[in-house]
Amino acid sequence: MGGMSNVEKKGYVDPAWPAHLPGDGHAVSELTSRLAGASSPFGDDLELPVPPESLGYVHPYTRINR
């Protein structure tokens, strides 16, 4: 077990972290956003709940063969 203490640890590297960052090198977008928290993948202007009439969803109907 004595050989384990000499193992060099590699620091955590996030593959999603941008490679080239302007300024001090921090990819923090919440400070410049008008909203707190993460942005929605559907856009920040979407208000929930959405009226059902605006969705265009038609519920499937199953006709039973008898």
Summary of the structure (lengths in Angstrom):
residues: 66
radius of gyration: 25.0
end to end distance: 73.8
largest distance: 76.8
contacts: 41
relative contact order: 0.07
helix: 12%
strand: 0%
